[in-house]
Amino acid sequence: MTMKLHEVEEVRACLSKGRTLFSYGKDWYAVELLKLCMRGETSVADLKQSAFGRLFDKQRVRQWFGSLGKTKVSREDLELLWPEEWESYRLKLDAFDGWTQTSRKGDQAWNLVLQLNLNEADARLMDAQFEDRSDDPFEWACHPVHEGRHRTLAWARIDLDWESGEALIEEVQNDRLREVKLLLDRARSLELEEVDRWGVTVKTSFLEHYWEKRLRLSRAVWDEAMVCATIRFIVGELGLRRVFFHTPESGRTYKDYGYSEPPRSVYTDLPKKFCFKRVAETPEFLRRRFKKRPQVDFQLLEF
């Protein structure tokens, strides 16, 4: 069986229909992971000895916990912490029907999509620059992006199975940063005052401001922010406590990458940062569907 559209729609109903704000700063995923793993008041020493103990290797995390001045902490205590610098985003759920890019392929095979969308400051800037917002020069229309005022910075595709209580992060990706940088590099190298993309003319001065100012923090944290929001949604909202992440090998085995593979670091360095462990285990819902597939490693995070 594959994930059906009605299942995706049921999950989408779990997220409020209004704006769902998500603020993020560098390394903030560590605090969010520790919140999710805590069961009542917990000693800091026990947290350091847990599967998430390596998060305390980060100086920021030690400083955050040190600022509480406690040997035992609760989730309420961690709510008092806040990153030194942050960007606010809007989360939105969508659906993706992709025959070639989903692990469980088949007729009507769907993935849930969690979008990390940009905020009102970005929307106002784009409104002032482009008369017609329906054509965004920094996106691919075939990708699962939001087409309203608040455009998509990044997205994660998720497959899940209620029977096994497992979720699989299929993909973490963004168009916007890559496309803005591509256009800016082209304009600078050719010393152009403006460049065209998808039939839209973009001024080089705008690209420089957008990249250097508006996207400054987002381009440093987008992947952390996207995975953090995804895990928080899967575990905190849906209540699933086993989260899988593809490895490069499992991605090649179960998905069709087409002409080019995604950056390897997204499926190696990024999950390691979030304390995923490489395991010789396949999500149960994939084992049920593909009984004769060769064994490949996945990455697993358990709460």
Backbone as CSV, one residue per row, in Angstrom:
resi,resn,N_x,N_y,N_z,CA_x,CA_y,CA_z,C_x,C_y,C_z
1,MET,0.836,-1.198,0.000,0.000,0.000,0.000,0.874,1.253,0.000
2,THR,0.350,2.296,-0.568,1.016,3.598,-0.549,0.189,4.568,0.290
3,MET,0.761,5.694,0.591,0.042,6.726,1.327,-0.950,7.399,0.382
4,LYS,-2.223,7.385,0.744,-3.287,7.910,-0.117,-3.579,9.372,0.211
5,LEU,-4.251,10.023,-0.733,-4.536,11.441,-0.581,-5.391,11.699,0.650
6,HIS,-6.366,10.837,0.919,-7.234,11.077,2.067,-6.448,11.006,3.376
7,GLU,-5.399,10.182,3.419,-4.546,10.130,4.609,-3.774,11.425,4.771
8,VAL,-3.273,11.940,3.649,-2.554,13.217,3.693,-3.476,14.329,4.170
9,GLU,-4.703,14.348,3.666,-5.647,15.398,4.053,-6.003,15.303,5.527
10,GLU,-6.115,14.086,6.060,-6.385,13.924,7.486,-5.251,14.497,8.327
11,VAL,-4.012,14.264,7.882,-2.867,14.795,8.617,-2.819,16.312,8.505
12,ARG,-3.124,16.845,7.332,-3.099,18.299,7.145,-4.051,18.995,8.103
13,ALA,-5.128,18.301,8.479,-6.101,18.880,9.411,-5.520,19.036,10.813
14,CYS,-4.381,18.362,11.077,-3.747,18.463,12.397,-3.066,19.803,12.596
15,LEU,-2.707,20.483,11.519,-2.037,21.772,11.623,-3.073,22.860,11.427
16,SER,-3.034,23.865,12.271,-4.044,24.916,12.206,-4.080,25.541,10.808
17,LYS,-5.258,25.965,10.404,-5.436,26.532,9.071,-4.945,27.981,8.976
18,GLY,-4.753,28.624,10.107,-4.210,29.964,10.090,-2.696,29.918,9.974
19,ARG,-2.070,31.031,10.279,-0.618,31.063,10.182,-0.002,30.286,11.347
20,THR,0.964,29.466,11.060,1.696,28.730,12.081,3.122,29.251,12.060
21,LEU,3.452,30.069,13.014,4.754,30.712,13.029,5.808,29.781,13.612
22,PHE,6.995,29.858,13.078,8.118,29.050,13.536,9.358,29.921,13.481
23,SER,9.924,30.207,14.640,11.128,31.035,14.709,12.338,30.144,14.896
24,TYR,13.425,30.508,14.215,14.603,29.645,14.264,15.882,30.463,14.213
25,GLY,16.874,30.027,15.018,18.211,30.595,15.007,19.240,29.483,14.985
26,LYS,20.467,29.815,14.714,21.543,28.840,14.581,21.606,27.903,15.791
27,ASP,21.661,26.598,15.524,21.793,25.536,16.523,20.554,25.350,17.394
28,TRP,19.471,26.038,17.094,18.285,25.942,17.948,17.654,24.551,17.910
29,TYR,17.950,23.764,16.896,17.423,22.402,16.822,17.786,21.594,18.059
30,ALA,18.950,21.892,18.682,19.388,21.134,19.857,18.392,21.285,21.001
31,VAL,17.933,22.498,21.244,16.955,22.736,22.309,15.635,22.053,21.976
32,GLU,15.200,22.128,20.714,13.931,21.512,20.325,13.993,19.990,20.453
33,LEU,15.109,19.382,20.095,15.247,17.934,20.252,15.206,17.539,21.720
34,LEU,15.885,18.290,22.557,15.907,17.962,23.981,14.526,18.133,24.607
35,LYS,13.762,19.116,24.160,12.374,19.256,24.623,11.575,17.995,24.312
36,LEU,11.739,17.488,23.087,10.958,16.342,22.644,11.333,15.063,23.386
37,CYS,12.579,14.948,23.809,13.012,13.706,24.446,12.749,13.686,25.941
38,MET,12.424,14.831,26.535,12.255,14.907,27.989,10.919,14.354,28.437
39,ARG,10.924,13.683,29.577,9.708,13.179,30.216,9.642,13.789,31.610
40,GLY,9.007,14.914,31.734,8.971,15.598,33.013,10.312,16.250,33.319
41,GLU,10.520,16.602,34.587,11.767,17.230,35.000,12.909,16.230,34.871
42,THR,13.996,16.650,34.253,15.117,15.756,33.941,16.421,16.427,34.342
43,SER,17.344,15.641,34.894,18.626,16.222,35.265,19.446,16.484,34.002
44,VAL,20.211,17.562,34.037,21.068,17.894,32.915,22.098,16.795,32.704
45,ALA,22.557,16.192,33.807,23.527,15.095,33.709,22.939,13.919,32.936
46,ASP,21.653,13.600,33.172,21.008,12.501,32.444,20.863,12.841,30.961
47,LEU,20.554,14.091,30.658,20.453,14.499,29.258,21.796,14.332,28.551
48,LYS,22.866,14.645,29.249,24.197,14.529,28.658,24.584,13.065,28.429
49,GLN,23.983,12.141,29.196,24.272,10.723,29.037,23.305,10.028,28.084
50,SER,22.318,10.758,27.584,21.299,10.171,26.709,21.789,10.088,25.270
51,ALA,20.913,9.568,24.410,21.239,9.481,22.984,21.410,10.857,22.351
52,PHE,20.979,11.893,23.060,21.092,13.263,22.551,22.222,14.024,23.241
53,GLY,23.067,13.310,23.996,24.117,13.959,24.757,25.112,14.735,23.927
54,ARG,25.362,14.299,22.699,26.346,14.986,21.864,25.919,16.409,21.504
55,LEU,24.650,16.736,21.732,24.205,18.105,21.486,24.916,19.090,22.410
56,PHE,25.339,18.604,23.572,26.030,19.482,24.522,27.467,19.761,24.103
57,ASP,27.923,19.154,23.028,29.238,19.501,22.490,29.255,20.921,21.956
58,LYS,28.065,21.439,21.639,27.959,22.787,21.088,28.030,23.825,22.213
59,GLN,28.868,24.806,22.033,29.032,25.844,23.043,27.725,26.576,23.307
60,ARG,26.958,26.845,22.228,25.693,27.546,22.413,24.768,26.776,23.343
61,VAL,24.715,25.450,23.196,23.830,24.634,24.016,24.276,24.683,25.476
62,ARG,25.563,24.584,25.722,26.065,24.676,27.100,25.748,26.043,27.698
63,GLN,25.862,27.086,26.893,25.549,28.427,27.387,24.062,28.565,27.690
64,TRP,23.209,28.055,26.798,21.769,28.134,27.035,21.383,27.432,28.329
65,PHE,21.877,26.215,28.514,21.516,25.467,29.725,22.168,26.088,30.956
66,GLY,23.383,26.601,30.793,24.039,27.248,31.919,23.287,28.476,32.388
67,SER,22.634,29.180,31.457,21.905,30.389,31.824,20.699,30.095,32.712
68,LEU,20.228,28.850,32.725,19.099,28.483,33.572,19.525,28.320,35.032
69,GLY,20.811,27.976,35.236,21.318,27.840,36.594,20.683,26.700,37.365
70,LYS,20.319,25.626,36.679,19.659,24.492,37.319,20.353,23.189,36.962
71,THR,20.313,22.234,37.896,20.825,20.890,37.611,19.730,19.993,37.063
72,LYS,18.468,20.351,37.306,17.324,19.650,36.741,16.460,20.656,35.987
73,VAL,15.994,20.257,34.816,15.218,21.179,33.987,13.947,20.506,33.492
74,SER,12.977,21.309,33.140,11.717,20.840,32.568,11.534,21.478,31.190
75,ARG,10.536,21.038,30.471,10.242,21.673,29.184,9.889,23.139,29.379
76,GLU,9.209,23.437,30.494,8.848,24.823,30.769,10.093,25.690,30.947
77,ASP,11.133,25.109,31.558,12.389,25.850,31.695,12.992,26.154,30.331
78,LEU,12.940,25.169,29.443,13.539,25.364,28.119,12.755,26.370,27.295
79,GLU,11.473,26.550,27.617,10.676,27.563,26.916,11.177,28.975,27.219
80,LEU,11.946,29.128,28.295,12.478,30.446,28.653,13.686,30.820,27.798
81,LEU,14.273,29.821,27.136,15.447,30.083,26.312,15.039,30.628,24.951
82,TRP,15.969,31.296,24.299,15.676,31.867,22.976,16.998,32.064,22.242
83,PRO,17.050,31.813,20.936,18.294,32.027,20.187,18.681,33.496,20.162
84,GLU,19.997,33.744,20.046,20.490,35.118,20.048,19.994,35.899,18.831
85,GLU,19.905,35.252,17.696,19.423,35.867,16.449,18.525,34.860,15.757
86,TRP,17.400,35.317,15.267,16.462,34.372,14.686,15.729,34.985,13.501
87,GLU,15.125,34.093,12.727,14.253,34.479,11.612,12.917,33.783,11.848
88,SER,11.844,34.469,11.523,10.509,33.885,11.673,10.009,33.372,10.326
89,TYR,9.412,32.207,10.352,8.872,31.575,9.149,7.417,31.181,9.385
90,ARG,6.774,30.766,8.315,5.407,30.251,8.391,5.418,28.813,7.900
91,LEU,4.867,27.915,8.691,4.774,26.510,8.304,3.426,26.243,7.642
92,LYS,3.468,25.445,6.597,2.231,25.070,5.896,2.365,23.642,5.390
93,LEU,1.276,22.889,5.501,1.265,21.523,4.998,0.677,21.483,3.598
94,ASP,1.264,20.643,2.758,0.774,20.455,1.399,0.892,18.973,1.059
95,ALA,0.552,18.629,-0.160,0.610,17.240,-0.614,1.434,17.161,-1.887
96,PHE,2.056,16.014,-2.102,2.883,15.805,-3.291,2.583,14.430,-3.873
97,ASP,2.266,14.404,-5.156,1.995,13.162,-5.867,3.093,13.004,-6.919
98,GLY,4.094,12.201,-6.589,5.228,12.067,-7.502,5.586,10.624,-7.745
99,TRP,5.312,10.133,-8.927,5.554,8.736,-9.258,7.028,8.367,-9.127
100,THR,7.926,9.233,-9.572,9.336,8.854,-9.629,10.099,9.152,-8.351
101,GLN,9.608,10.070,-7.520,10.419,10.522,-6.397,9.965,10.020,-5.032
102,THR,8.858,9.307,-4.968,8.421,8.731,-3.707,8.983,7.325,-3.566
103,SER,9.289,6.919,-2.343,9.816,5.570,-2.119,8.758,4.513,-2.389
104,ARG,7.540,4.766,-1.929,6.434,3.829,-2.191,5.727,4.272,-3.467
105,LYS,6.268,3.853,-4.583,5.708,4.253,-5.871,4.420,3.491,-6.156
106,GLY,3.637,4.065,-7.025,2.414,3.405,-7.429,1.351,4.417,-7.777
107,ASP,0.232,3.924,-8.279,-0.878,4.785,-8.630,-1.398,5.469,-7.376
108,GLN,-1.506,6.784,-7.414,-1.991,7.568,-6.289,-1.092,7.432,-5.054
109,ALA,0.218,7.480,-5.265,1.179,7.439,-4.158,1.487,8.881,-3.742
110,TRP,1.161,9.225,-2.501,1.289,10.602,-2.044,2.304,10.727,-0.915
111,ASN,2.906,11.901,-0.831,3.720,12.294,0.318,3.093,13.527,0.959
112,LEU,3.293,13.643,2.250,2.976,14.872,2.961,4.147,15.833,2.780
113,VAL,3.845,17.112,2.601,4.890,18.127,2.429,4.754,19.160,3.538
114,LEU,5.852,19.409,4.231,5.894,20.508,5.189,6.743,21.615,4.580
115,GLN,6.109,22.762,4.357,6.803,23.902,3.754,7.285,24.871,4.829
116,LEU,8.493,25.363,4.645,9.042,26.441,5.465,8.937,27.704,4.624
117,ASN,7.903,28.482,4.878,7.618,29.643,4.047,8.137,30.922,4.693
118,LEU,8.445,31.889,3.843,9.023,33.149,4.309,7.959,34.051,4.941
119,ASN,8.416,35.090,5.623,7.514,35.884,6.449,7.011,37.146,5.732
120,GLU,6.322,37.982,6.497,5.694,39.174,5.924,6.720,40.170,5.399
121,ALA,7.872,40.264,6.061,8.904,41.193,5.585,9.369,40.806,4.193
122,ASP,9.525,39.510,3.950,9.902,39.040,2.621,8.783,39.323,1.620
123,ALA,7.540,39.078,2.023,6.409,39.300,1.117,6.316,40.761,0.689
124,ARG,6.498,41.675,1.624,6.432,43.104,1.276,7.558,43.488,0.322
125,LEU,8.741,42.946,0.554,9.873,43.238,-0.318,9.604,42.739,-1.736
126,MET,9.075,41.515,-1.847,8.787,40.944,-3.162,7.627,41.671,-3.841
127,ASP,6.623,42.075,-3.069,5.500,42.834,-3.631,5.989,44.126,-4.286
128,ALA,6.931,44.782,-3.639,7.436,46.053,-4.155,8.296,45.867,-5.401
129,GLN,8.888,44.703,-5.548,9.808,44.457,-6.659,9.118,43.889,-7.895
130,PHE,8.110,43.018,-7.681,7.474,42.315,-8.800,5.974,42.601,-8.814
131,GLU,5.504,43.118,-9.925,4.080,43.442,-10.040,3.220,42.188,-10.008
132,ASP,3.662,41.149,-10.699,2.891,39.909,-10.775,3.590,38.861,-9.915
133,ARG,3.017,38.556,-8.759,3.647,37.599,-7.864,3.365,36.144,-8.235
134,SER,2.507,35.929,-9.241,2.169,34.547,-9.614,3.364,33.828,-10.239
135,ASP,4.263,34.586,-10.874,5.471,34.002,-11.459,6.667,34.395,-10.594
136,ASP,7.151,33.461,-9.817,8.283,33.733,-8.944,9.554,33.262,-9.641
137,PRO,10.526,34.135,-9.865,11.719,33.747,-10.624,12.666,32.832,-9.854
138,PHE,12.400,32.609,-8.572,13.316,31.829,-7.747,12.760,30.451,-7.390
139,GLU,11.736,30.005,-8.101,11.108,28.715,-7.805,10.937,27.881,-9.066
140,TRP,10.769,26.591,-8.865,10.395,25.670,-9.931,8.930,25.296,-9.722
141,ALA,8.107,25.569,-10.711,6.670,25.360,-10.565,6.311,23.893,-10.333
142,CYS,7.168,22.975,-10.756,6.872,21.547,-10.593,7.159,21.052,-9.178
143,HIS,7.731,21.900,-8.342,8.064,21.511,-6.978,6.934,21.894,-6.015
144,PRO,6.867,21.249,-4.863,5.757,21.492,-3.924,5.959,22.769,-3.111
145,VAL,5.788,23.913,-3.775,6.005,25.209,-3.138,4.685,25.957,-3.004
146,HIS,4.661,26.896,-2.059,3.461,27.692,-1.818,3.397,28.823,-2.836
147,GLU,2.234,29.034,-3.426,2.093,30.020,-4.489,1.425,31.308,-4.027
148,GLY,1.251,31.479,-2.728,0.667,32.709,-2.212,1.722,33.775,-1.999
149,ARG,1.416,34.765,-1.162,2.351,35.867,-0.928,3.602,35.401,-0.205
150,HIS,3.436,34.469,0.699,4.564,34.034,1.527,5.207,32.817,0.866
151,ARG,6.258,33.064,0.106,6.839,32.031,-0.742,7.688,31.051,0.067
152,THR,7.972,29.933,-0.554,8.628,28.827,0.125,10.153,28.978,0.098
153,LEU,10.747,28.911,1.293,12.200,28.859,1.395,12.686,27.431,1.177
154,ALA,12.040,26.462,1.830,12.447,25.059,1.736,11.250,24.183,2.054
155,TRP,11.383,22.899,1.751,10.317,21.960,2.087,10.920,20.602,2.419
156,ALA,10.112,19.816,3.150,10.451,18.422,3.438,9.281,17.557,3.004
157,ARG,9.596,16.477,2.311,8.566,15.490,1.955,8.626,14.348,2.963
158,ILE,7.450,13.913,3.404,7.349,12.924,4.471,6.410,11.806,4.048
159,ASP,6.838,10.575,4.269,5.956,9.416,4.163,5.796,8.867,5.572
160,LEU,4.597,8.374,5.896,4.391,7.864,7.250,3.388,6.732,7.238
161,ASP,3.393,5.995,8.322,2.537,4.816,8.438,2.053,4.719,9.881
162,TRP,0.732,4.817,10.062,0.171,4.775,11.411,0.308,3.395,12.040
163,GLU,0.230,2.352,11.243,0.280,0.996,11.776,1.610,0.718,12.470
164,SER,2.708,1.123,11.847,4.029,0.880,12.424,4.488,2.024,13.328
165,GLY,3.795,3.169,13.274,4.198,4.318,14.075,5.500,4.929,13.601
166,GLU,5.752,4.873,12.295,7.012,5.342,11.741,6.783,6.423,10.689
167,ALA,7.767,7.282,10.561,7.769,8.291,9.497,9.122,8.255,8.803
168,LEU,9.129,8.603,7.540,10.354,8.661,6.742,10.468,10.045,6.122
169,ILE,11.554,10.732,6.412,11.840,12.000,5.739,12.425,11.652,4.376
170,GLU,11.628,11.867,3.348,12.004,11.478,1.992,13.000,12.460,1.368
171,GLU,12.790,13.739,1.655,13.561,14.754,0.938,13.571,16.043,1.737
172,VAL,14.699,16.742,1.712,14.806,18.105,2.227,15.433,18.926,1.114
173,GLN,14.745,19.999,0.705,15.224,20.704,-0.488,14.790,22.166,-0.466
174,ASN,15.534,22.992,-1.191,15.085,24.358,-1.443,15.462,24.747,-2.873
175,ASP,14.655,25.610,-3.473,14.969,26.217,-4.771,15.544,27.616,-4.593
176,ARG,14.933,28.355,-3.681,15.123,29.802,-3.640,16.583,30.218,-3.472
177,LEU,17.272,29.641,-2.526,18.651,30.054,-2.287,19.539,29.744,-3.483
178,ARG,19.339,28.557,-4.052,20.138,28.179,-5.219,19.883,29.110,-6.393
179,GLU,18.622,29.420,-6.641,18.273,30.239,-7.799,18.729,31.686,-7.635
180,VAL,18.573,32.235,-6.442,19.028,33.606,-6.212,20.536,33.701,-6.404
181,LYS,21.274,32.740,-5.837,22.739,32.762,-5.954,23.169,32.553,-7.402
182,LEU,22.480,31.684,-8.123,22.813,31.446,-9.525,22.678,32.733,-10.335
183,LEU,21.563,33.442,-10.137,21.332,34.682,-10.878,22.313,35.771,-10.459
184,LEU,22.595,35.855,-9.173,23.513,36.880,-8.698,24.923,36.634,-9.229
185,ASP,25.369,35.394,-9.202,26.701,35.077,-9.727,26.797,35.404,-11.215
186,ARG,25.729,35.099,-11.945,25.724,35.382,-13.392,25.792,36.886,-13.639
187,ALA,24.974,37.637,-12.890,24.954,39.094,-13.077,26.304,39.717,-12.748
188,ARG,26.922,39.242,-11.684,28.215,39.792,-11.288,29.319,39.428,-12.281
189,SER,29.328,38.184,-12.719,30.399,37.743,-13.617,30.333,38.436,-14.967
190,LEU,29.103,38.725,-15.436,28.924,39.381,-16.734,28.739,40.889,-16.600
191,GLU,28.771,41.377,-15.355,28.598,42.804,-15.073,27.297,43.337,-15.681
192,LEU,26.214,42.613,-15.388,24.896,42.980,-15.900,24.138,43.809,-14.863
193,GLU,23.309,44.717,-15.319,22.465,45.494,-14.421,21.176,44.757,-14.105
194,GLU,20.811,43.800,-14.956,19.618,42.990,-14.709,19.756,41.672,-15.441
195,VAL,19.025,40.675,-14.973,19.052,39.341,-15.584,17.627,38.833,-15.702
196,ASP,17.431,37.866,-16.614,16.107,37.272,-16.813,16.088,35.841,-16.305
197,ARG,14.964,35.468,-15.694,14.751,34.091,-15.258,13.271,33.775,-15.382
198,TRP,12.947,32.695,-16.128,11.565,32.271,-16.358,10.713,33.416,-16.897
199,GLY,11.315,34.270,-17.732,10.574,35.372,-18.328,10.398,36.577,-17.426
200,VAL,11.045,36.558,-16.272,10.947,37.669,-15.321,12.299,38.380,-15.270
201,THR,12.275,39.697,-15.362,13.497,40.488,-15.290,13.767,40.890,-13.838
202,VAL,14.993,40.630,-13.390,15.370,40.918,-12.003,16.580,41.840,-12.007
203,LYS,16.509,42.928,-11.277,17.617,43.864,-11.186,18.734,43.282,-10.319
204,THR,19.962,43.512,-10.746,21.112,43.024,-9.983,21.169,43.663,-8.608
205,SER,20.808,44.926,-8.506,20.823,45.609,-7.208,19.860,44.948,-6.231
206,PHE,18.707,44.480,-6.752,17.757,43.777,-5.887,18.326,42.435,-5.448
207,LEU,18.935,41.706,-6.385,19.524,40.411,-6.045,20.578,40.555,-4.947
208,GLU,21.401,41.580,-5.050,22.449,41.791,-4.048,21.848,42.071,-2.680
209,HIS,20.822,42.904,-2.653,20.161,43.214,-1.375,19.456,41.971,-0.824
210,TYR,18.767,41.265,-1.698,18.002,40.087,-1.265,18.930,39.021,-0.682
211,TRP,20.050,38.779,-1.359,20.985,37.737,-0.920,21.754,38.159,0.325
212,GLU,22.279,39.355,0.326,23.158,39.795,1.401,22.402,40.222,2.655
213,LYS,21.186,40.734,2.493,20.443,41.256,3.643,19.274,40.357,4.034
214,ARG,18.284,40.269,3.155,17.050,39.580,3.509,17.260,38.088,3.758
215,LEU,18.111,37.433,2.982,18.321,35.994,3.112,19.579,35.647,3.909
216,ARG,20.189,36.632,4.535,21.476,36.401,5.202,21.401,35.276,6.231
217,LEU,20.455,35.347,7.151,20.352,34.309,8.175,19.754,33.032,7.609
218,SER,18.773,33.158,6.746,18.105,31.974,6.190,19.066,31.083,5.421
219,ARG,20.011,31.673,4.692,20.911,30.837,3.915,21.901,30.099,4.804
220,ALA,22.053,30.554,6.053,22.945,29.867,6.988,22.253,28.760,7.761
221,VAL,20.915,28.827,7.863,20.218,27.884,8.753,19.079,27.125,8.083
222,TRP,18.870,27.300,6.780,17.657,26.761,6.176,17.507,25.262,6.384
223,ASP,18.607,24.493,6.237,18.493,23.043,6.353,18.225,22.619,7.789
224,GLU,18.910,23.271,8.745,18.622,23.013,10.163,17.170,23.329,10.491
225,ALA,16.715,24.492,10.059,15.357,24.930,10.360,14.322,23.973,9.774
226,MET,14.571,23.520,8.545,13.614,22.637,7.886,13.514,21.293,8.587
227,VAL,14.648,20.690,8.916,14.613,19.385,9.589,14.069,19.527,11.006
228,CYS,14.428,20.612,11.686,13.912,20.846,13.030,12.393,20.946,13.022
229,ALA,11.848,21.737,12.111,10.393,21.879,12.018,9.740,20.549,11.671
230,THR,10.384,19.763,10.824,9.825,18.474,10.407,9.772,17.490,11.565
231,ILE,10.854,17.378,12.320,10.876,16.450,13.458,9.887,16.903,14.528
232,ARG,9.857,18.203,14.771,8.919,18.721,15.771,7.475,18.413,15.377
233,PHE,7.178,18.486,14.084,5.830,18.174,13.619,5.536,16.680,13.740
234,ILE,6.458,15.839,13.280,6.234,14.388,13.300,6.075,13.879,14.729
235,VAL,6.967,14.303,15.609,6.968,13.792,16.984,5.989,14.566,17.865
236,GLY,6.064,15.891,17.813,5.245,16.704,18.702,3.790,16.788,18.321
237,GLU,3.484,16.852,17.016,2.104,16.999,16.556,1.446,15.656,16.236
238,LEU,2.181,14.794,15.537,1.587,13.527,15.109,1.802,12.403,16.118
239,GLY,2.770,12.555,17.013,2.985,11.550,18.049,3.737,10.315,17.593
240,LEU,4.379,10.372,16.428,5.189,9.242,15.958,6.594,9.387,16.542
241,ARG,7.136,8.298,17.051,8.376,8.396,17.815,9.556,7.704,17.134
242,ARG,9.356,7.172,15.954,10.450,6.586,15.165,10.508,7.317,13.829
243,VAL,11.572,8.078,13.634,11.707,8.912,12.443,12.912,8.417,11.645
244,PHE,12.677,7.987,10.417,13.744,7.551,9.528,14.120,8.682,8.584
245,PHE,15.361,8.620,8.115,15.886,9.584,7.143,16.671,8.767,6.120
246,HIS,16.515,9.089,4.863,17.244,8.360,3.832,18.760,8.527,3.989
247,THR,19.489,7.500,3.611,20.923,7.610,3.350,21.081,7.776,1.832
248,PRO,22.266,8.168,1.356,22.451,8.216,-0.101,22.149,6.872,-0.759
249,GLU,22.506,5.767,-0.061,22.287,4.431,-0.641,20.798,4.071,-0.680
250,SER,20.074,4.361,0.377,18.643,4.032,0.373,17.886,4.918,-0.608
251,GLY,18.355,6.161,-0.762,17.723,7.038,-1.745,17.858,6.493,-3.148
252,ARG,19.059,6.004,-3.474,19.266,5.425,-4.810,18.456,4.147,-4.989
253,THR,18.262,3.389,-3.917,17.547,2.115,-4.003,16.045,2.290,-4.140
254,TYR,15.501,3.251,-3.418,14.040,3.376,-3.355,13.469,4.523,-4.183
255,LYS,14.297,5.503,-4.552,13.790,6.645,-5.308,14.518,6.752,-6.637
256,ASP,13.932,7.518,-7.527,14.536,7.774,-8.835,15.079,9.200,-8.824
257,TYR,16.397,9.348,-8.744,17.001,10.675,-8.695,17.068,11.338,-10.069
258,GLY,16.837,10.564,-11.134,16.900,11.160,-12.464,18.337,11.386,-12.891
259,TYR,18.593,12.578,-13.444,19.905,12.863,-14.022,20.953,13.263,-12.981
260,SER,20.536,13.714,-11.819,21.508,14.157,-10.822,21.020,13.839,-9.418
261,GLU,21.948,13.513,-8.553,21.625,13.212,-7.172,21.674,14.488,-6.339
262,PRO,20.954,14.517,-5.216,20.994,15.691,-4.338,22.346,15.795,-3.650
263,PRO,22.655,16.931,-3.052,23.922,17.072,-2.326,24.051,15.981,-1.261
264,ARG,25.183,15.308,-1.247,25.375,14.189,-0.319,25.273,14.636,1.138
265,SER,25.707,15.851,1.425,25.722,16.322,2.810,24.330,16.370,3.423
266,VAL,23.298,16.589,2.586,21.933,16.641,3.097,21.537,15.298,3.708
267,TYR,22.085,14.206,3.187,21.715,12.873,3.659,22.831,12.202,4.457
268,THR,23.867,12.959,4.809,24.934,12.431,5.660,25.186,13.380,6.834
269,ASP,25.735,14.558,6.561,26.085,15.493,7.626,24.858,16.009,8.381
270,LEU,23.804,16.308,7.670,22.621,16.893,8.305,21.948,15.928,9.285
271,PRO,21.646,14.690,8.908,21.054,13.769,9.892,21.970,13.505,11.081
272,LYS,23.284,13.415,10.846,24.228,13.187,11.952,24.137,14.321,12.960
273,LYS,23.991,15.540,12.470,23.873,16.703,13.347,22.661,16.558,14.269
274,PHE,21.607,15.946,13.767,20.371,15.782,14.524,20.334,14.483,15.331
275,CYS,21.467,13.811,15.462,21.599,12.592,16.272,20.940,11.365,15.654
276,PHE,20.644,11.400,14.352,20.212,10.183,13.680,21.358,9.172,13.714
277,LYS,21.026,7.886,13.862,22.022,6.821,13.830,21.825,5.973,12.578
278,ARG,22.911,5.683,11.923,22.855,4.815,10.747,22.562,3.387,11.206
279,VAL,21.516,2.777,10.650,21.079,1.458,11.106,20.849,0.537,9.912
280,ALA,21.069,-0.746,10.127,20.760,-1.761,9.111,19.306,-2.166,9.277
281,GLU,18.447,-1.198,9.131,17.006,-1.404,9.342,16.237,-0.572,8.334
282,THR,15.192,-1.170,7.795,14.335,-0.503,6.821,13.005,-0.183,7.474
283,PRO,12.411,0.985,7.220,11.077,1.242,7.760,10.135,0.088,7.455
284,GLU,9.342,-0.278,8.440,8.486,-1.457,8.298,7.555,-1.354,7.108
285,PHE,7.022,-0.157,6.837,6.071,-0.035,5.733,6.746,-0.212,4.377
286,LEU,8.065,0.012,4.307,8.792,-0.292,3.070,9.113,-1.780,2.973
287,ARG,9.417,-2.405,4.108,9.682,-3.853,4.101,8.448,-4.614,3.661
288,ARG,7.282,-4.173,4.115,6.038,-4.846,3.726,5.805,-4.718,2.224
289,ARG,6.160,-3.572,1.661,5.880,-3.305,0.250,6.926,-3.938,-0.656
290,PHE,8.188,-3.919,-0.244,9.280,-4.385,-1.106,10.052,-5.501,-0.401
291,LYS,9.521,-6.685,-0.443,10.101,-7.800,0.309,11.401,-8.317,-0.302
292,LYS,11.644,-8.033,-1.580,12.827,-8.574,-2.244,13.902,-7.529,-2.515
293,ARG,13.735,-6.322,-1.989,14.746,-5.296,-2.191,16.005,-5.635,-1.386
294,PRO,17.184,-5.308,-1.902,18.419,-5.545,-1.148,18.453,-4.687,0.112
295,GLN,19.084,-5.206,1.163,19.183,-4.475,2.415,20.154,-3.305,2.270
296,VAL,19.682,-2.120,2.596,20.533,-0.933,2.639,20.267,-0.210,3.950
297,ASP,21.236,0.557,4.386,21.088,1.286,5.642,20.174,2.490,5.490
298,PHE,19.449,2.761,6.552,18.722,4.019,6.719,19.312,4.724,7.936
299,GLN,18.752,5.884,8.261,19.135,6.597,9.484,17.892,6.748,10.343
300,LEU,18.047,6.545,11.644,16.906,6.447,12.538,17.109,7.335,13.755
301,LEU,16.028,8.037,14.124,15.981,8.851,15.339,14.785,8.374,16.152
302,GLU,15.030,7.954,17.385,13.964,7.423,18.233,13.790,8.291,19.475
303,PHE,12.529,8.491,19.876,12.217,9.281,21.052,11.503,8.406,22.090
